[in-house]
Amino acid sequence: MSQFTYIFYILISSLIVIFVGDFCYRNGKIYILSYFPNDINFGNGINKLLRIAYYLLNLGLAIWSLHSMSEIETTKEMILEISARLSYILLIIASLHFINIYSVYLIHKHYKK
């Protein structure tokens, strides 16, 4: 049951991370380019860098968290374990989104001077 849980957890967490990353990349492009209207390449570069860092950090965290997964015996334990880990990943995603938006604001503030 543990191997199935690992595979299911990695599949679900990867899909969530990729979906949210792609969504933020596409919709964040407008936000970032509004800060850098005169330098579109710089804005696109920041957006791509944020996406790559986001993918690496969150997918790495999802895989790294497997080492502390307890032994799974029942379906109920599997659902509880996966739910707890996915909620942790979603909390990290939300925190990173806030940090990214604030970082872009700070870059814009420095770039504007």
Backbone as JSON, one array per atom type, in Angstrom:
{
  "sequence": "MSQFTYIFYILISSLIVIFVGDFCYRNGKIYILSYFPNDINFGNGINKLLRIAYYLLNLGLAIWSLHSMSEIETTKEMILEISARLSYILLIIASLHFINIYSVYLIHKHYKK",
  "N": [[0.83, -1.2, 0.0], [2.05, 1.19, 0.59], [3.75, 1.88, -1.56], [1.9, 2.42, -3.59], [0.68, 4.62, -2.43], [2.82, 6.45, -2.39], [3.24, 6.83, -5.16], [0.72, 7.8, -5.95], [0.58, 10.15, -4.39], [2.81, 11.64, -5.38], [2.0, 11.94, -8.03], [-0.45, 13.44, -7.79], [0.43, 15.73, -6.33], [2.36, 16.73, -8.09], [0.79, 17.35, -10.33], [-0.83, 19.37, -9.24], [1.12, 21.31, -8.56], [2.23, 21.87, -11.11], [-0.04, 22.75, -12.53], [-0.84, 25.04, -11.01], [1.53, 26.54, -11.19], [1.72, 26.99, -13.98], [-0.64, 28.42, -14.37], [-0.18, 30.72, -12.77], [2.06, 31.69, -14.1], [1.08, 32.33, -16.7], [-0.99, 34.21, -16.09], [0.36, 35.94, -14.44], [2.12, 37.18, -16.09], [0.96, 39.46, -17.26], [0.71, 41.07, -15.01], [3.43, 41.38, -14.21], [4.56, 42.53, -16.52], [3.23, 44.94, -16.5], [4.58, 46.32, -14.61], [7.04, 46.65, -15.81], [6.9, 48.12, -18.41], [8.53, 49.26, -20.37], [10.6, 47.56, -20.77], [10.26, 44.75, -21.92], [11.54, 42.3, -22.3], [13.03, 42.01, -19.94], [10.96, 41.85, -18.04], [9.68, 39.48, -18.94], [11.79, 37.71, -18.53], [12.05, 37.74, -15.72], [9.57, 36.64, -15.04], [9.8, 34.05, -16.15], [11.97, 33.1, -14.68], [10.89, 33.1, -12.09], [8.92, 31.13, -12.43], [10.44, 28.8, -12.99], [11.97, 28.57, -10.61], [9.89, 28.23, -8.82], [8.77, 25.75, -9.69], [10.97, 24.0, -9.27], [11.44, 24.24, -6.5], [8.94, 23.51, -5.29], [8.3, 20.97, -6.43], [10.56, 19.59, -5.66], [10.28, 19.77, -2.87], [7.92, 18.29, -2.53], [8.78, 15.73, -3.31], [10.89, 15.35, -1.52], [9.51, 15.24, 0.88], [8.59, 12.68, 1.03], [10.27, 11.03, 2.46], [9.57, 11.07, 5.13], [7.17, 9.85, 5.33], [4.77, 7.88, 6.91], [4.2, 4.35, 7.59], [1.74, 2.92, 5.6], [-1.3, 1.35, 6.05], [-4.05, 1.09, 5.65], [-6.82, 2.23, 3.56], [-7.97, 4.51, 4.62], [-5.88, 5.6, 6.17], [-4.16, 6.2, 4.07], [-5.57, 8.22, 2.69], [-5.68, 10.19, 4.69], [-2.93, 10.7, 5.11], [-2.06, 11.6, 2.56], [-3.74, 13.82, 2.25], [-2.86, 15.48, 4.35], [-0.22, 15.98, 3.55], [-0.62, 17.2, 1.03], [-1.97, 19.5, 1.82], [0.06, 20.8, 3.14], [1.81, 21.28, 0.99], [0.16, 23.01, -0.52], [0.0, 25.17, 1.24], [2.66, 26.05, 1.2], [2.8, 26.77, -1.52], [1.0, 28.95, -1.57], [2.34, 30.72, 0.15], [4.73, 31.13, -1.29], [3.7, 32.38, -3.53], [2.84, 34.85, -2.51], [5.34, 35.84, -1.66], [6.66, 36.0, -4.14], [5.12, 37.95, -5.51], [5.59, 40.16, -3.86], [8.37, 40.34, -4.15], [8.62, 41.0, -6.87], [7.44, 43.49, -6.78], [9.34, 44.86, -5.18], [11.58, 44.7, -6.86], [10.65, 46.2, -9.01], [10.36, 48.65, -7.74], [13.03, 49.24, -7.14], [14.11, 49.19, -9.69], [12.81, 51.3, -10.9], [14.0, 53.58, -9.9]],
  "CA": [[0.0, 0.0, 0.0], [2.91, 2.38, 0.66], [4.22, 2.26, -2.89], [0.77, 3.04, -4.26], [0.51, 5.94, -1.81], [3.9, 7.3, -2.9], [2.97, 7.15, -6.57], [-0.47, 8.64, -6.0], [0.94, 11.45, -3.83], [3.69, 12.34, -6.32], [1.19, 12.3, -9.19], [-1.38, 14.52, -7.43], [1.16, 16.95, -5.97], [2.99, 17.25, -9.31], [-0.26, 17.97, -11.13], [-1.21, 20.63, -8.6], [2.22, 22.27, -8.71], [2.35, 22.27, -12.51], [-1.22, 23.53, -12.88], [-0.77, 26.36, -10.36], [2.67, 27.24, -11.77], [1.38, 27.44, -15.32], [-1.67, 29.44, -14.2], [0.47, 31.94, -12.28], [2.96, 32.17, -15.15], [0.29, 32.98, -17.75], [-1.7, 35.38, -15.59], [1.33, 36.85, -13.83], [2.82, 37.89, -17.16], [0.33, 40.78, -17.37], [1.09, 41.8, -13.79], [4.85, 41.73, -14.24], [4.82, 43.45, -17.62], [2.71, 46.27, -16.16], [5.65, 46.97, -13.85], [8.19, 46.91, -16.69], [6.37, 48.28, -19.77], [9.57, 49.68, -21.3], [11.59, 46.49, -20.91], [9.45, 43.53, -21.97], [12.44, 41.15, -22.12], [13.35, 41.92, -18.51], [9.75, 41.34, -17.39], [9.52, 38.07, -19.3], [12.85, 36.97, -17.86], [11.67, 37.6, -14.31], [8.44, 35.72, -14.98], [10.31, 32.7, -16.4], [12.8, 32.73, -13.54], [9.99, 32.78, -10.98], [8.27, 29.86, -12.72], [11.41, 27.71, -12.82], [12.26, 28.46, -9.18], [8.67, 27.69, -8.21], [8.7, 24.32, -10.0], [12.05, 23.27, -8.61], [11.25, 24.23, -5.05], [7.75, 22.76, -4.88], [8.43, 19.55, -6.78], [11.6, 19.05, -4.77], [9.69, 19.63, -1.54], [6.98, 17.17, -2.57], [9.55, 14.48, -3.34], [11.65, 15.26, -0.27], [8.62, 14.91, 2.01], [8.31, 11.24, 1.04], [11.11, 10.3, 3.42], [8.97, 11.02, 6.45], [5.82, 9.26, 5.25], [4.65, 6.71, 7.77], [3.73, 3.12, 6.94], [0.32, 3.0, 5.29], [-1.91, 0.02, 6.11], [-5.44, 1.11, 5.18], [-7.18, 3.32, 2.65], [-8.2, 5.69, 5.45], [-4.56, 6.15, 6.47], [-3.62, 6.76, 2.84], [-6.25, 9.49, 2.44], [-5.23, 11.15, 5.71], [-1.53, 11.06, 4.86], [-1.99, 12.4, 1.33], [-4.39, 15.11, 2.53], [-1.97, 16.29, 5.19], [0.93, 16.41, 2.74], [-1.07, 18.14, 0.01], [-2.27, 20.78, 2.47], [1.36, 21.42, 3.38], [2.27, 21.78, -0.31], [-0.66, 24.17, -0.87], [0.42, 26.28, 2.1], [3.92, 26.52, 0.64], [2.48, 27.45, -2.78], [0.41, 30.25, -1.25], [3.4, 31.57, 0.7], [5.63, 31.51, -2.38], [3.01, 33.34, -4.4], [2.95, 36.14, -1.85], [6.74, 36.28, -1.71], [6.96, 36.37, -5.53], [4.48, 39.23, -5.81], [6.32, 41.19, -3.13], [9.69, 40.46, -4.77], [8.47, 41.75, -8.12], [7.2, 44.88, -6.37], [10.62, 45.42, -4.75], [12.42, 44.85, -8.06], [10.09, 47.33, -9.74], [10.67, 49.86, -6.96], [14.46, 49.49, -7.33], [14.33, 49.4, -11.13], [12.2, 52.58, -11.25], [14.86, 54.68, -9.45]],
  "C": [[0.87, 1.25, 0.0], [3.38, 2.83, -0.71], [3.12, 2.92, -3.7], [0.55, 4.45, -3.72], [1.58, 6.9, -2.31], [3.6, 7.76, -4.32], [1.78, 8.09, -6.69], [-0.18, 10.05, -5.49], [1.8, 12.25, -4.8], [2.89, 12.79, -7.54], [0.28, 13.49, -8.88], [-0.62, 15.81, -7.12], [1.84, 17.56, -7.2], [1.96, 17.94, -10.2], [-0.69, 19.31, -10.55], [-0.13, 21.68, -8.81], [2.33, 22.76, -10.14], [1.16, 23.12, -12.94], [-1.15, 24.94, -12.3], [0.39, 27.17, -10.94], [2.37, 27.8, -13.15], [0.33, 28.56, -15.27], [-1.06, 30.78, -13.76], [1.4, 32.54, -13.34], [2.17, 32.93, -16.22], [-0.37, 34.27, -17.25], [-0.76, 36.4, -14.93], [2.1, 37.65, -14.85], [2.27, 39.31, -17.3], [0.73, 41.66, -16.2], [2.54, 42.27, -13.85], [5.15, 42.73, -15.35], [4.24, 44.83, -17.36], [3.73, 47.04, -15.32], [6.82, 47.38, -14.74], [7.72, 47.1, -18.14], [7.44, 48.65, -20.8], [10.62, 48.6, -21.56], [10.88, 45.13, -20.83], [10.33, 42.29, -21.75], [12.8, 40.94, -20.66], [12.16, 41.35, -17.75], [9.51, 39.87, -17.68], [10.57, 37.19, -18.63], [12.55, 36.73, -16.39], [10.56, 36.57, -14.17], [8.91, 34.27, -15.19], [11.16, 32.21, -15.24], [11.94, 32.35, -12.34], [9.31, 31.43, -11.19], [9.23, 28.68, -12.49], [11.74, 27.5, -11.34], [11.08, 27.84, -8.44], [8.57, 26.18, -8.44], [9.75, 23.53, -9.23], [11.82, 23.15, -7.1], [10.07, 23.35, -4.65], [7.81, 21.29, -5.25], [9.49, 18.88, -5.92], [11.07, 18.84, -3.36], [8.72, 18.45, -1.49], [7.71, 15.83, -2.54], [10.32, 14.28, -2.04], [10.77, 14.83, 0.9], [8.28, 13.43, 2.07], [9.11, 10.5, 2.11], [10.48, 10.19, 4.8], [7.56, 10.43, 6.45], [5.79, 7.98, 6.08], [4.12, 5.51, 6.98], [2.22, 3.19, 6.81], [-0.25, 1.58, 5.26], [-3.31, 0.01, 5.49], [-5.67, 2.28, 4.23], [-7.41, 4.62, 3.43], [-6.87, 6.37, 5.79], [-3.94, 6.81, 5.23], [-4.25, 8.13, 2.56], [-5.8, 10.55, 3.44], [-3.8, 11.63, 5.46], [-1.39, 11.95, 3.64], [-2.62, 13.77, 1.55], [-3.5, 16.02, 3.35], [-0.79, 16.82, 4.38], [0.53, 17.4, 1.66], [-1.42, 19.49, 0.62], [-0.97, 21.53, 2.77], [1.91, 22.02, 2.09], [1.48, 23.03, -0.71], [-0.33, 25.39, -0.02], [1.74, 26.88, 1.6], [3.68, 27.28, -0.66], [1.93, 28.84, -2.51], [1.46, 31.21, -0.71], [4.35, 32.05, -0.39], [4.99, 32.52, -3.33], [3.09, 34.74, -3.8], [4.37, 36.69, -1.93], [7.12, 36.72, -3.12], [6.37, 37.73, -5.89], [5.23, 40.37, -5.11], [7.71, 41.41, -3.72], [9.63, 41.26, -6.06], [8.21, 43.23, -7.81], [8.52, 45.55, -5.96], [11.56, 45.64, -5.93], [11.96, 46.06, -8.86], [10.45, 48.63, -9.05], [12.14, 50.24, -7.15], [14.76, 49.85, -8.78], [13.84, 50.79, -11.56], [13.11, 53.77, -10.9], [15.85, 55.09, -10.49]]
}
